[in-house]
Amino acid sequence: MIIPTMLAEPVKWAATNAEARKKVLHLYRRFYRGAPTIVQIFELEIPASSIRTRVRQEFERYRYVEDLPAINVLYAKGQMQYQEVMNLWMQKPQLMKYLADTPNGLPLPKKQETFMDKFLSGSP
C-alpha cells in the first residue's frame, strides 16, 4: 500500500555545511537501501547494483558543490525524486530513461537504420 505522506518531509533548510552533509548522506543511504525495492516495484530486469551505480554517479556529480543554498536545493530535488520513485509517481519509462542517461549507465537500444537514414548520411 502506498502512503504518499509517509515519505514527505517538511522543507527545512540546513543551517550549516555539517548539517547539510548529514542530510545528504541520509538521502544517499535511503536511495542505496531502496534499490532492491525499486527493482521489485517497477518489475525491472536489471540488478539493484545498476541502480546503486547510477545513484552514486548522480551524487558524485555534485560532490564538490560548496554553496549552502545550492546544496539545500539539490537536497530538496533529490528528496522529491526519491519520493516520486518510491510512491510510483514516476513511471517505468521515466525511470529507465533516468538510469540510461549516462555513458557509463545502461545501454540504450540501438535504433535500426532505415533506408532514408542511410541515404541522408551518404553511406552505401
N, C-alpha and C positions, 0 to 999 in steps of 0.2 A: 504494500500500500504506500502510495506516495503522499507525503505530507509536506506541501510546499514551504510552510513556515519552519519546518524542522531545521533546514539549512540556512535560514535567513539570519543575517547579522545586522545589528544596528550600525550605521555608519559612525565610526569613531576613529578620527584621525590619530595616528601615532604622534606623540609629542617629541620623542627623541629617536635618534637612529637606532639605539639599542632596542627600544620598544618595537620599532618598525621591523627590525631584523627578526625579532621573536615571532611577530605575526606572520611574516613571510615564510619563515621556516615551518610554522604550524600549517600554513596553507599548502606548502610543498608536501609535507607528510600526509595531509589528507588526500591530495591527488595520488601520491605514491601508494598509499594503502587502499585507495578506492579503485585502482587499476583492475583488479580481478572482478570487482562488482561491475565496472563499466563494460568489460568483455561479456559478462553474463547478461546484463540487462539489455544491451544492444545486440546480443547474439552475434558478436563479431567472430570472424575466423582468423584472427590474429592473436598472438600471445600478449599477455599483460605486459611483458617486458618491452614490447614495441611502444606501448602507451607510456610506460615509465621513461623510456628513452626520449620520446617526444616532449614529455613534460619537462624532463631535465634540460633539454635543449632550449626550451622556452624560458626557463628560469635562468639559465646561463646567459642567455641573450641580454638580459637586463641586470646581470650581476654587478656591474660597475657603476650603476646609477647611484649617485650620492645625494641628489637633491631630495630633501624630505617630502615636499609636496608631490613631486613626481613619483616617489616610492609609494606614497599613500594612494595616488590614483591608480598605479599599476596593481597594487594590492586589491583595491576595490574591483577593478576589472577582472582580476584573477578569481576573486571570490564569486563574482557574478557568473563567470564561466563555469566554475565548479558547481554552482547551484543549478545552472541550466543543464549541465550534463547529468547530474545525479537525479534531477527531477524529471528527466526525459523531455525537457522543453526543447532540447537540441535534437534534431532528427539524425538518423543514421548517416545519410549522405553528407550532412554538415560536419559530423564528427570525422568521417573518413577523409573529407577534404582537408580538415584541420590536421589530421595525422599525416597526410601525404604532402603537405605544403613545403617540406624541406628537401634539399637534395639528398640528405642522409636518411630521410624517412622512408616510408613505404613507397614502392614504385607505383607510378600511375599506369593504368593500362595504355598500351600504345595504340594510337589511332591508325586505322588502316588507311593507307594512301590510295586515294581514288585516281582515276584516270585524269581528272581535271587538276588535282594537286600536282601530279607528275608533269602534266603539260605546262602548268603555270610556273613550276620551278625550273623547267628546261631540262630535266633529267630524262634519259631514254626509258 
